[in-house]
Amino acid sequence: MEVARDDRTVVGVFEASNMVYRWHLSSPSIDSVALVVTTRRGARAEVMLELLRDPSQAPASAFTWSFPMLVGMLAGERSAAITYDPAFA
């Protein structure tokens, strides 16, 4: 999970989702926007649950999905997310 924040907004990206989430601190609602890239492989929920049950599987399982490395806020209402996919050459 990666999170960035300024005085008004929190932006987050999670391994198991292909969405960017924005929380405006003055509002109870959450905005979500689909990531533009379609090749990202999010972590399946069952894999993440298995890692909780058996952490020794983490090294092998961790490299089967893309995961967020950085998220940030750009000018205005725009955000950017960088993900890492270890399967790409």
Phi and psi in radians as a Rosetta constraint file:
Dihedral C 1 N 2 CA 2 C 2 CIRCULARHARMONIC -2.184 0.35
Dihedral N 2 CA 2 C 2 N 3 CIRCULARHARMONIC 2.435 0.35
Dihedral C 2 N 3 CA 3 C 3 CIRCULARHARMONIC -2.400 0.35
Dihedral N 3 CA 3 C 3 N 4 CIRCULARHARMONIC 2.467 0.35
Dihedral C 3 N 4 CA 4 C 4 CIRCULARHARMONIC -2.276 0.35
Dihedral N 4 CA 4 C 4 N 5 CIRCULARHARMONIC 2.682 0.35
Dihedral C 4 N 5 CA 5 C 5 CIRCULARHARMONIC -2.560 0.35
Dihedral N 5 CA 5 C 5 N 6 CIRCULARHARMONIC 2.533 0.35
Dihedral C 5 N 6 CA 6 C 6 CIRCULARHARMONIC -2.196 0.35
Dihedral N 6 CA 6 C 6 N 7 CIRCULARHARMONIC -2.821 0.35
Dihedral C 6 N 7 CA 7 C 7 CIRCULARHARMONIC -1.199 0.35
Dihedral N 7 CA 7 C 7 N 8 CIRCULARHARMONIC -0.355 0.35
Dihedral C 7 N 8 CA 8 C 8 CIRCULARHARMONIC -2.083 0.35
Dihedral N 8 CA 8 C 8 N 9 CIRCULARHARMONIC -0.388 0.35
Dihedral C 8 N 9 CA 9 C 9 CIRCULARHARMONIC -2.437 0.35
Dihedral N 9 CA 9 C 9 N 10 CIRCULARHARMONIC 2.563 0.35
Dihedral C 9 N 10 CA 10 C 10 CIRCULARHARMONIC -2.065 0.35
Dihedral N 10 CA 10 C 10 N 11 CIRCULARHARMONIC 2.334 0.35
Dihedral C 10 N 11 CA 11 C 11 CIRCULARHARMONIC -2.083 0.35
Dihedral N 11 CA 11 C 11 N 12 CIRCULARHARMONIC 2.355 0.35
Dihedral C 11 N 12 CA 12 C 12 CIRCULARHARMONIC -2.414 0.35
Dihedral N 12 CA 12 C 12 N 13 CIRCULARHARMONIC 2.581 0.35
Dihedral C 12 N 13 CA 13 C 13 CIRCULARHARMONIC -2.290 0.35
Dihedral N 13 CA 13 C 13 N 14 CIRCULARHARMONIC 2.363 0.35
Dihedral C 13 N 14 CA 14 C 14 CIRCULARHARMONIC -2.100 0.35
Dihedral N 14 CA 14 C 14 N 15 CIRCULARHARMONIC 2.618 0.35
Dihedral C 14 N 15 CA 15 C 15 CIRCULARHARMONIC -0.983 0.35
Dihedral N 15 CA 15 C 15 N 16 CIRCULARHARMONIC -0.724 0.35
Dihedral C 15 N 16 CA 16 C 16 CIRCULARHARMONIC -1.532 0.35
Dihedral N 16 CA 16 C 16 N 17 CIRCULARHARMONIC 0.238 0.35
Dihedral C 16 N 17 CA 17 C 17 CIRCULARHARMONIC -2.415 0.35
Dihedral N 17 CA 17 C 17 N 18 CIRCULARHARMONIC 2.539 0.35
Dihedral C 17 N 18 CA 18 C 18 CIRCULARHARMONIC -1.748 0.35
Dihedral N 18 CA 18 C 18 N 19 CIRCULARHARMONIC 0.599 0.35
Dihedral C 18 N 19 CA 19 C 19 CIRCULARHARMONIC -2.156 0.35
Dihedral N 19 CA 19 C 19 N 20 CIRCULARHARMONIC 2.689 0.35
Dihedral C 19 N 20 CA 20 C 20 CIRCULARHARMONIC -1.854 0.35
Dihedral N 20 CA 20 C 20 N 21 CIRCULARHARMONIC 2.288 0.35
Dihedral C 20 N 21 CA 21 C 21 CIRCULARHARMONIC -1.925 0.35
Dihedral N 21 CA 21 C 21 N 22 CIRCULARHARMONIC 2.405 0.35
Dihedral C 21 N 22 CA 22 C 22 CIRCULARHARMONIC -2.178 0.35
Dihedral N 22 CA 22 C 22 N 23 CIRCULARHARMONIC 2.164 0.35
Dihedral C 22 N 23 CA 23 C 23 CIRCULARHARMONIC -1.877 0.35
Dihedral N 23 CA 23 C 23 N 24 CIRCULARHARMONIC 2.083 0.35
Dihedral C 23 N 24 CA 24 C 24 CIRCULARHARMONIC -1.534 0.35
Dihedral N 24 CA 24 C 24 N 25 CIRCULARHARMONIC 2.140 0.35
Dihedral C 24 N 25 CA 25 C 25 CIRCULARHARMONIC -1.082 0.35
Dihedral N 25 CA 25 C 25 N 26 CIRCULARHARMONIC -0.370 0.35
Dihedral C 25 N 26 CA 26 C 26 CIRCULARHARMONIC -1.625 0.35
Dihedral N 26 CA 26 C 26 N 27 CIRCULARHARMONIC 0.070 0.35
Dihedral C 26 N 27 CA 27 C 27 CIRCULARHARMONIC -2.340 0.35
Dihedral N 27 CA 27 C 27 N 28 CIRCULARHARMONIC 2.532 0.35
Dihedral C 27 N 28 CA 28 C 28 CIRCULARHARMONIC -1.375 0.35
Dihedral N 28 CA 28 C 28 N 29 CIRCULARHARMONIC -0.165 0.35
Dihedral C 28 N 29 CA 29 C 29 CIRCULARHARMONIC -1.543 0.35
Dihedral N 29 CA 29 C 29 N 30 CIRCULARHARMONIC 2.772 0.35
Dihedral C 29 N 30 CA 30 C 30 CIRCULARHARMONIC -2.111 0.35
Dihedral N 30 CA 30 C 30 N 31 CIRCULARHARMONIC 2.284 0.35
Dihedral C 30 N 31 CA 31 C 31 CIRCULARHARMONIC -1.632 0.35
Dihedral N 31 CA 31 C 31 N 32 CIRCULARHARMONIC 2.540 0.35
Dihedral C 31 N 32 CA 32 C 32 CIRCULARHARMONIC -2.335 0.35
Dihedral N 32 CA 32 C 32 N 33 CIRCULARHARMONIC 2.516 0.35
Dihedral C 32 N 33 CA 33 C 33 CIRCULARHARMONIC -2.344 0.35
Dihedral N 33 CA 33 C 33 N 34 CIRCULARHARMONIC 2.301 0.35
Dihedral C 33 N 34 CA 34 C 34 CIRCULARHARMONIC -1.183 0.35
Dihedral N 34 CA 34 C 34 N 35 CIRCULARHARMONIC 2.420 0.35
Dihedral C 34 N 35 CA 35 C 35 CIRCULARHARMONIC -1.131 0.35
Dihedral N 35 CA 35 C 35 N 36 CIRCULARHARMONIC 2.485 0.35
Dihedral C 35 N 36 CA 36 C 36 CIRCULARHARMONIC -1.203 0.35
Dihedral N 36 CA 36 C 36 N 37 CIRCULARHARMONIC -0.698 0.35
Dihedral C 36 N 37 CA 37 C 37 CIRCULARHARMONIC -1.181 0.35
Dihedral N 37 CA 37 C 37 N 38 CIRCULARHARMONIC 2.354 0.35
Dihedral C 37 N 38 CA 38 C 38 CIRCULARHARMONIC -1.802 0.35
Dihedral N 38 CA 38 C 38 N 39 CIRCULARHARMONIC -0.045 0.35
Dihedral C 38 N 39 CA 39 C 39 CIRCULARHARMONIC -1.618 0.35
Dihedral N 39 CA 39 C 39 N 40 CIRCULARHARMONIC -0.064 0.35
Dihedral C 39 N 40 CA 40 C 40 CIRCULARHARMONIC -1.237 0.35
Dihedral N 40 CA 40 C 40 N 41 CIRCULARHARMONIC 2.331 0.35
Dihedral C 40 N 41 CA 41 C 41 CIRCULARHARMONIC -1.849 0.35
Dihedral N 41 CA 41 C 41 N 42 CIRCULARHARMONIC 1.776 0.35
Dihedral C 41 N 42 CA 42 C 42 CIRCULARHARMONIC -1.233 0.35
Dihedral N 42 CA 42 C 42 N 43 CIRCULARHARMONIC 2.719 0.35
Dihedral C 42 N 43 CA 43 C 43 CIRCULARHARMONIC -1.216 0.35
Dihedral N 43 CA 43 C 43 N 44 CIRCULARHARMONIC 2.311 0.35
Dihedral C 43 N 44 CA 44 C 44 CIRCULARHARMONIC -1.322 0.35
Dihedral N 44 CA 44 C 44 N 45 CIRCULARHARMONIC 2.484 0.35
Dihedral C 44 N 45 CA 45 C 45 CIRCULARHARMONIC -1.020 0.35
Dihedral N 45 CA 45 C 45 N 46 CIRCULARHARMONIC -0.671 0.35
Dihedral C 45 N 46 CA 46 C 46 CIRCULARHARMONIC -1.153 0.35
Dihedral N 46 CA 46 C 46 N 47 CIRCULARHARMONIC -0.554 0.35
Dihedral C 46 N 47 CA 47 C 47 CIRCULARHARMONIC -1.189 0.35
Dihedral N 47 CA 47 C 47 N 48 CIRCULARHARMONIC -0.750 0.35
Dihedral C 47 N 48 CA 48 C 48 CIRCULARHARMONIC -1.135 0.35
Dihedral N 48 CA 48 C 48 N 49 CIRCULARHARMONIC -0.644 0.35
Dihedral C 48 N 49 CA 49 C 49 CIRCULARHARMONIC -1.165 0.35
Dihedral N 49 CA 49 C 49 N 50 CIRCULARHARMONIC -0.669 0.35
Dihedral C 49 N 50 CA 50 C 50 CIRCULARHARMONIC -1.130 0.35
Dihedral N 50 CA 50 C 50 N 51 CIRCULARHARMONIC -0.655 0.35
Dihedral C 50 N 51 CA 51 C 51 CIRCULARHARMONIC -1.109 0.35
Dihedral N 51 CA 51 C 51 N 52 CIRCULARHARMONIC -0.594 0.35
Dihedral C 51 N 52 CA 52 C 52 CIRCULARHARMONIC -1.169 0.35
Dihedral N 52 CA 52 C 52 N 53 CIRCULARHARMONIC -0.670 0.35
Dihedral C 52 N 53 CA 53 C 53 CIRCULARHARMONIC -1.266 0.35
Dihedral N 53 CA 53 C 53 N 54 CIRCULARHARMONIC -0.667 0.35
Dihedral C 53 N 54 CA 54 C 54 CIRCULARHARMONIC -2.392 0.35
Dihedral N 54 CA 54 C 54 N 55 CIRCULARHARMONIC 1.457 0.35
Dihedral C 54 N 55 CA 55 C 55 CIRCULARHARMONIC -1.061 0.35
Dihedral N 55 CA 55 C 55 N 56 CIRCULARHARMONIC -0.313 0.35
Dihedral C 55 N 56 CA 56 C 56 CIRCULARHARMONIC -1.159 0.35
Dihedral N 56 CA 56 C 56 N 57 CIRCULARHARMONIC -0.303 0.35
Dihedral C 56 N 57 CA 57 C 57 CIRCULARHARMONIC -1.457 0.35
Dihedral N 57 CA 57 C 57 N 58 CIRCULARHARMONIC -0.073 0.35
Dihedral C 57 N 58 CA 58 C 58 CIRCULARHARMONIC -1.007 0.35
Dihedral N 58 CA 58 C 58 N 59 CIRCULARHARMONIC -0.800 0.35
Dihedral C 58 N 59 CA 59 C 59 CIRCULARHARMONIC -1.020 0.35
Dihedral N 59 CA 59 C 59 N 60 CIRCULARHARMONIC -0.735 0.35
Dihedral C 59 N 60 CA 60 C 60 CIRCULARHARMONIC -1.302 0.35
Dihedral N 60 CA 60 C 60 N 61 CIRCULARHARMONIC -0.683 0.35
Dihedral C 60 N 61 CA 61 C 61 CIRCULARHARMONIC -1.379 0.35
Dihedral N 61 CA 61 C 61 N 62 CIRCULARHARMONIC -0.507 0.35
Dihedral C 61 N 62 CA 62 C 62 CIRCULARHARMONIC -1.114 0.35
Dihedral N 62 CA 62 C 62 N 63 CIRCULARHARMONIC -0.421 0.35
Dihedral C 62 N 63 CA 63 C 63 CIRCULARHARMONIC -1.761 0.35
Dihedral N 63 CA 63 C 63 N 64 CIRCULARHARMONIC 0.473 0.35
Dihedral C 63 N 64 CA 64 C 64 CIRCULARHARMONIC -1.843 0.35
Dihedral N 64 CA 64 C 64 N 65 CIRCULARHARMONIC 0.022 0.35
Dihedral C 64 N 65 CA 65 C 65 CIRCULARHARMONIC -2.498 0.35
Dihedral N 65 CA 65 C 65 N 66 CIRCULARHARMONIC 2.852 0.35
Dihedral C 65 N 66 CA 66 C 66 CIRCULARHARMONIC -1.401 0.35
Dihedral N 66 CA 66 C 66 N 67 CIRCULARHARMONIC 2.567 0.35
Dihedral C 66 N 67 CA 67 C 67 CIRCULARHARMONIC -2.428 0.35
Dihedral N 67 CA 67 C 67 N 68 CIRCULARHARMONIC 2.632 0.35
Dihedral C 67 N 68 CA 68 C 68 CIRCULARHARMONIC -1.231 0.35
Dihedral N 68 CA 68 C 68 N 69 CIRCULARHARMONIC 2.402 0.35
Dihedral C 68 N 69 CA 69 C 69 CIRCULARHARMONIC -1.892 0.35
Dihedral N 69 CA 69 C 69 N 70 CIRCULARHARMONIC -0.541 0.35
Dihedral C 69 N 70 CA 70 C 70 CIRCULARHARMONIC -2.765 0.35
Dihedral N 70 CA 70 C 70 N 71 CIRCULARHARMONIC 2.443 0.35
Dihedral C 70 N 71 CA 71 C 71 CIRCULARHARMONIC -2.371 0.35
Dihedral N 71 CA 71 C 71 N 72 CIRCULARHARMONIC 2.536 0.35
Dihedral C 71 N 72 CA 72 C 72 CIRCULARHARMONIC -2.696 0.35
Dihedral N 72 CA 72 C 72 N 73 CIRCULARHARMONIC 2.913 0.35
Dihedral C 72 N 73 CA 73 C 73 CIRCULARHARMONIC -1.830 0.35
Dihedral N 73 CA 73 C 73 N 74 CIRCULARHARMONIC 2.343 0.35
Dihedral C 73 N 74 CA 74 C 74 CIRCULARHARMONIC -1.775 0.35
Dihedral N 74 CA 74 C 74 N 75 CIRCULARHARMONIC -2.977 0.35
Dihedral C 74 N 75 CA 75 C 75 CIRCULARHARMONIC -1.099 0.35
Dihedral N 75 CA 75 C 75 N 76 CIRCULARHARMONIC 2.534 0.35
Dihedral C 75 N 76 CA 76 C 76 CIRCULARHARMONIC 1.206 0.35
Dihedral N 76 CA 76 C 76 N 77 CIRCULARHARMONIC -2.357 0.35
Dihedral C 76 N 77 CA 77 C 77 CIRCULARHARMONIC -1.724 0.35
Dihedral N 77 CA 77 C 77 N 78 CIRCULARHARMONIC 0.267 0.35
Dihedral C 77 N 78 CA 78 C 78 CIRCULARHARMONIC -1.578 0.35
Dihedral N 78 CA 78 C 78 N 79 CIRCULARHARMONIC 2.558 0.35
Dihedral C 78 N 79 CA 79 C 79 CIRCULARHARMONIC -2.271 0.35
Dihedral N 79 CA 79 C 79 N 80 CIRCULARHARMONIC 2.835 0.35
Dihedral C 79 N 80 CA 80 C 80 CIRCULARHARMONIC -2.377 0.35
Dihedral N 80 CA 80 C 80 N 81 CIRCULARHARMONIC 2.519 0.35
Dihedral C 80 N 81 CA 81 C 81 CIRCULARHARMONIC -2.316 0.35
Dihedral N 81 CA 81 C 81 N 82 CIRCULARHARMONIC 2.403 0.35
Dihedral C 81 N 82 CA 82 C 82 CIRCULARHARMONIC -2.020 0.35
Dihedral N 82 CA 82 C 82 N 83 CIRCULARHARMONIC 2.195 0.35
Dihedral C 82 N 83 CA 83 C 83 CIRCULARHARMONIC -2.031 0.35
Dihedral N 83 CA 83 C 83 N 84 CIRCULARHARMONIC 2.719 0.35
Dihedral C 83 N 84 CA 84 C 84 CIRCULARHARMONIC -2.006 0.35
Dihedral N 84 CA 84 C 84 N 85 CIRCULARHARMONIC 2.252 0.35
Dihedral C 84 N 85 CA 85 C 85 CIRCULARHARMONIC -2.134 0.35
Dihedral N 85 CA 85 C 85 N 86 CIRCULARHARMONIC 1.802 0.35
Dihedral C 85 N 86 CA 86 C 86 CIRCULARHARMONIC -1.195 0.35
Dihedral N 86 CA 86 C 86 N 87 CIRCULARHARMONIC -0.164 0.35
Dihedral C 86 N 87 CA 87 C 87 CIRCULARHARMONIC -1.454 0.35
Dihedral N 87 CA 87 C 87 N 88 CIRCULARHARMONIC -0.292 0.35
Dihedral C 87 N 88 CA 88 C 88 CIRCULARHARMONIC -1.393 0.35
Dihedral N 88 CA 88 C 88 N 89 CIRCULARHARMONIC 2.454 0.35
